Amino acid sequence: MLTYLASDYPLEEVKNAHVKQLSVNQALELGIKVPDFLLEPSFDKDKPNVILWVDDEKNFGEISIREFQRADICDDLYTQKRFLAYLEWDYTESRAENLIRYLQAHLLNADEIELWRIWLGQWFDDGMPRIKKHHINIEQLTCLDLEKVFGKNNHEFPECIIVSRSK
């Protein structure tokens, strides 16, 4: 499953402050238990981003938005927008409210932003799949709209919310 944002205007990155990527030595300094194979003498213990650490498991699903390039993904992304960013999060109402604030801020500079939810690695024998698109003005966007797309576990087809700014 891939959830991502697409826009014709650069997307601001958001880091989940509760998650850190650490080297083995950084983890050891923090008192984090490290798997034995990472303690082997041949392993570079200063290599960055080896260990993913979260302060509390409930915080793992906080919003994270990271830029990526079209060439990073093999599948069709179904958008022509120039700027792309992973949207990593687990739906909750408070996180949806934060995402709406992010979208409002983005739409001060952009005309619209797309929020996508697709399966990666889906090859379609019959050409393009059916894509379900929802067009919503930012003034009408609610947490319920986001929950309908991002708060469900089943996923039958690519789905997109296209949010436009007020004219």
Order of alpha helices (4+ residues) and beta strands (2+ residues): beta-beta-alpha-beta-beta-beta-alpha-beta-beta-alpha-beta
